[in-house]
Amino acid sequence: MRLHPEEPEAGPWRRVDDAELTALVAPLLDDGRGVVLVDGRSGGGKSTVAARLAERVDNRPPGWVARGRQGSVAIPVHVRVLVLVLEGVGAGRAALASEADALVWVQSDRSEARERGLRRDVELGRTPEAAERLWDGWAPGRTTVA
């Protein structure tokens, strides 16, 4: 696996399926309740991992799933949700990690992540050239793959 120079290898690695990922995370939650953060590089697969995990441990309203509803729900401070799965670059930063019950780091080959990120951006409506500019501008000095 080729990583960015400043990114430490978090292995040793082994592939896990959805059931095993759930089995690894579930014991970290308090009676099935808690906050799970999913972090990693752009294009690395965070959204995929978070969605699969949320399907297995989260109580997202079925109507939202059926209608493809985006957005968020404001939850009062005194209410503890069953499981909140939050994903994104930087989701595992110290300020949030201290409040989480589990942190999943998704690490991937940087060339593969770049290709996935570019493909995703084109699927979202950007031209291939615009996707390249966005990617290169977002992570200057980290996009050249030798």
C-alpha positions in Angstrom: 0.0 0.0 0.0 1.4 3.4 -1.0 0.6 6.1 1.5 1.3 9.8 1.7 4.8 10.5 3.1 3.4 11.9 6.4 0.8 9.2 6.9 1.9 6.3 9.2 0.9 2.8 8.2 -1.9 1.7 10.6 -1.6 -2.0 9.8 -1.1 -4.9 9.9 -4.2 -5.2 7.7 -6.8 -7.8 7.2 -10.0 -7.5 5.2 -13.2 -7.7 7.2 -16.8 -8.0 5.9 -19.8 -6.1 7.2 -20.6 -8.6 10.0 -17.0 -8.6 11.3 -16.8 -4.8 11.2 -20.0 -4.7 13.2 -18.6 -7.3 15.7 -15.5 -5.2 16.1 -17.3 -1.9 16.8 -20.3 -3.1 18.7 -18.4 -4.0 22.0 -17.1 -0.4 22.1 -20.6 1.0 22.3 -22.5 1.4 25.5 -25.5 -1.0 25.3 -25.7 -0.4 21.6 -25.5 3.4 22.1 -22.8 5.7 21.2 -20.8 7.7 18.6 -18.7 6.2 15.9 -16.3 8.4 13.9 -15.1 7.2 10.5 -12.0 9.1 9.3 -9.4 8.8 6.5 -8.1 10.4 3.3 -10.4 11.7 0.6 -11.4 8.9 -1.8 -10.3 6.3 0.7 -13.7 4.6 1.2 -15.0 6.4 4.4 -18.5 6.9 3.1 -18.8 3.3 2.0 -17.5 2.0 5.4 -19.8 4.5 7.3 -22.9 3.6 5.3 -22.3 -0.2 5.7 -21.7 0.3 9.4 -24.7 2.6 9.9 -27.0 0.0 8.1 -26.0 -2.5 10.8 -25.8 -0.4 14.0 -27.7 2.9 13.3 -31.4 3.7 13.8 -31.7 6.0 10.8 -35.4 6.5 10.0 -36.5 4.0 7.3 -38.5 6.6 5.5 -35.3 8.7 5.0 -33.5 5.7 3.6 -36.4 4.9 1.2 -36.7 8.5 0.0 -32.9 9.1 -0.2 -33.3 12.0 2.2 -30.2 13.9 3.0 -29.7 16.2 6.0 -29.4 16.0 9.7 -31.5 15.8 12.8 -31.0 18.3 15.6 -30.8 16.2 18.8 -31.3 18.0 22.2 -28.4 17.8 24.5 -30.3 15.6 27.1 -31.2 13.0 24.5 -28.7 10.2 23.8 -29.1 8.7 20.3 -28.8 5.0 19.8 -25.8 5.2 17.4 -24.5 8.2 15.5 -22.1 7.4 12.7 -20.1 10.5 11.6 -17.7 10.3 8.7 -15.4 12.7 6.9 -11.9 13.8 6.6 -10.9 15.0 10.0 -13.9 13.3 11.8 -11.4 11.6 14.1 -9.6 14.8 15.2 -8.9 15.1 18.9 -11.7 17.5 19.7 -14.3 15.0 18.4 -12.5 11.7 19.2 -12.6 12.5 22.9 -16.4 12.4 22.7 -16.6 9.2 20.6 -17.0 5.6 21.6 -15.2 4.2 18.6 -13.0 5.6 15.8 -12.6 3.7 12.5 -9.6 4.8 10.4 -10.0 3.9 6.7 -6.6 3.7 5.1 -6.1 3.1 1.4 -3.6 3.3 -1.4 -3.2 6.9 -2.4 -3.3 6.2 -6.1 -6.5 4.2 -5.8 -8.0 6.8 -3.5 -7.2 9.5 -6.1 -8.8 7.6 -8.9 -11.9 6.9 -6.8 -12.1 10.5 -5.7 -11.9 11.8 -9.3 -14.5 9.2 -10.5 -16.8 10.3 -7.7 -16.4 14.0 -8.5 -17.2 13.3 -12.2 -20.3 11.3 -11.1 -21.3 14.4 -9.1 -21.3 16.5 -12.2 -17.8 17.9 -12.5 -15.9 17.6 -15.8 -12.8 15.4 -15.5 -10.7 18.6 -15.8 -12.6 20.4 -13.0 -12.3 17.3 -10.8 -8.5 17.2 -11.4 -8.3 20.9 -10.5 -10.4 20.5 -7.4 -8.4 17.4 -6.3 -5.0 19.1 -7.0 -6.0 22.3 -5.3 -7.4 20.6 -2.3 -4.3 18.6 -1.5 -1.3 20.5 -3.1 1.9 18.5 -2.9 0.1 15.3 -2.1 -1.5 14.4 -5.4 1.5 13.4 -7.5 1.9 9.7 -7.5 5.4 8.5 -8.2 
